[in-house]
Amino acid sequence: MPGHGNHWETIRDVEIYIKEELSNELQESTLVCRAPCIDVEGGTEKPEEVFCLRYGSDRFANQMLLVSNTTGNNNIFFSGYPVSLDGNKYSVTIDRIEPWQYGIEGYVHGQANPGSAPCSSIGPYFLTARQNLD
């Protein structure tokens, strides 16, 4: 799987989290969205599905991505992020998306105001942004 840092280290001990909490959070999480993707486990073009799940409060939550593996009849934990769900909101015009390997995560490029400096984002909302653009 591609890696781009450990986001959970900022808020908890990762080894303890994986051993003692992750399974429960996945079972009790809420489905945010789902989208088609390619075969992550086998690296083929076989169609699979990615699920975005969220567990936590209205302010802070863990957002987790699971990918189906129809060959193994299971799901693969792909990635996860702590997310803040409150605070100031800003409108951004999305100019383009730049998917990473597998098309599940990537950069979202845009601007806050027409003609303003460009901004880019990575992380927990790529899948949602991509669904809105596709």
KAWOTA-V437292 format. One line per field, one symbol per residue. phi: phi as a letter, one per 30 degrees, with the letter a starting at -180 (. if undefined). psi: psi as a letter, one per 40 degrees, with the letter a starting at -180 (. if undefined). A space follows every 50 residues. Layout:
phi: ???
psi: ???
//
This chain:
phi: .dbbjcddedbaddddeddcbeeddddcdcddabadacdddcicdedbbc cccbbkcdcbaccbcccdbdddhaccdcaabdbccbjdcbdbdddacbdd eiicblcccaadbeidddbbbbjdceedddddcd
psi: iiifihddddeihddddddedddddddeihhdiiiiiihddefiehhaih hhihhaaediihhihihigddefaihhdiiihiheaaiiihhhhdiigia heediaihhaidiheiiiiiiiaeedddddddd.
//
